Amino acid sequence: MTTLVTGATGNTGRHVVAELVRRGEHVRALTRNPAAAEGRLPAEAELVAGTHTAPETLDSALDGVSRLHITATAGLADVGPELVRRAVDAGVRRLTVLWGGWVGPVEKAVADSGVEWTRLEAQEFMCNALTWAESIRAEGVVREPFDLPSAVVHEADIGAVAAAALLDDGHAGNAYNLTGPESLTTRERITILSRATGRDIDLVRITHEQAVDRLVSTGVSRADAEYVIGWHAAPPEEAMTVDDTVERVTGRPARTFAQWAAEHAHRF
């Protein structure tokens, strides 16, 4: 059997690919630039060119595929239902979708697909801390408007749960809330990064509006920036509360932020 992974070089997609390959699955990795993806994904993965936001171009990528992992990304809301329809018509019988933070059109299409599906409701990713890397390297500071707790989840744990849902029975129809094993404030994560990097890092508080403007300056629309910063200003209870789903699904404890920090210390 073959599993197609969309967004295969993204923060979570590459971990889905790696875990499926580790478990002996034949994986087709969808990426806009297969040449650039070489060396970033396991050599056993079959790299195919394309993007899930253009499902009409994916007939060859879907050929022979029985399982599909979808990452809900910008631009997918309008075409997600068509992607799901084409996948089911092509013979896909098991779907996983990493949600975009809410149950939108693609998530609904997956649930209404008529085949086995699992929705991965991951909370804040640990890799969001990489947005601090430049200011930590240059000044030894992190600038954020809030210091609230978040049960951040390791991207590799998302990949492990996705692989289990795709390959193992018993996960169909489930919406899995995914968190890490600890709920940590911004300051607590900075302290862990300080230990991992061996350098002092300070938290500098900025205003809500400064945070929005900073995000807009990276090319994000103001509406989306307001949504993201608003989420961090008042995160849902699920994002702040530890959930044991990773351990229940994978059979091992969720990875800690200290583990993530040790893996990525060189980037700070």
GICORMO-V571380 format. One line per field, one symbol per residue. ss: DSSP state (H for helix, E for strand, - for the rest). A space follows every 10 residues. Layout:
ss = ???
This chain:
ss = -EEEE----- --HHHHHHHH HH---EEEEE E--HHHHE-- E----EEEE- ----HHH-HH HH----EEEE E--------H HHHHHHHHHH ---EEEEE-- ----HHHHHH H----EEEEE EE--EHHHHH HHHHHHHHH- EEEE-----E --E-HHHHHH HHHHHHH--- ---EEEEE-- ---E-HHHHH HHHHHHH--- -EEEE--HHH HHHHHH---- -HHHHHHHHH HHH---HHHH ----HHHHHH ------HHHH HHHHHHH-
